[in-house]
Amino acid sequence: MLDILQQYNLSVYKWLAIGLAAFVLGASKSGIKGIGIVIVIMLAFVFGEKASTGVLLPMLISADVLAVSYYNRHTQWKFIKMLLPSMILGVLVGVWVGDTISEIVFKRIMALIIIGSIGIMLFLEHRKSNSMPNNKVFSYAMGFMAGFTTMIGNLAGPISNIYFLAMRLPKNEFIGTAAWLFFIINVFKLPFHFFVWKTVSVQTLTLNACLFPAVVIGFFLGVKLVKLISNTNYRRFIIVITTIGGLVMLFS
């Protein structure tokens, strides 16, 4: 543990920050959606925007494994099949763009995407129709944007939230479908972080291993909390938390 602290030149406060980020990550994968932005901000503060994506990705995958194991029976595979091809394309574009974009521009793009996502979510919540949008262009656009944002900043949460809110998925189906979708796409991203961006290494994996217990604790505490939230309140919770996170990113 001390070797890791020295290698990353982490103060005790920064170590506590990344430990809290790992705990929040576990909670977010349990279904407490919309708090992912907090994790990204905390890790970006410690490691920098781009480097933090490599630190975060293995933790995301480990939390995805917990999520797909717990919520597997609720997965709606038709939505995954609809989104996955365009998400993969978005990831590939993100590999190219993210390797050349400056961290300042990166941060501004993320803030604009999140704020725009909030606006769309509010529009969807206040529209009179309860019917699901049956438009392939909408699905492909959401998939592409989710793939692009998850590659350059692990910030696809607001985009996927928009899509699943629009599809009117109940709470457990929302969580289970998102869990499998991001498990698949995060595993797909891993080689690019290893061999192209070189943001994942033996050192970052060692750090991830130390943080994994916090991920597990966050996940199972989050599961208990999700059970207490009704479907209606769950939708409202996602919108409120995503709004707060977007504003924090914009003004941080």
Secondary structure by P-SEA (a helix, b strand, c coil): caaaaaaacccaaaaaaaaaaaaaaaaaaaccccaaaaaaaaaaaaccaaaaaaaaaaaaaaaaaaaaaaccccccaaaaaaccaaaaaaaaaaaaaaacccaaaaaaaaaaaaaaaaaaaaaaaacccccccccaaaaaaaaaaaaaaaaacccaaaaaaaaaaaacccaaaaaaaaaaaaaaaaaaaccccccccccccaaaaaaaaaaaaaaaaaaaaaaaaaaaccaaaaaaaaaaaaaaaaaaaaac
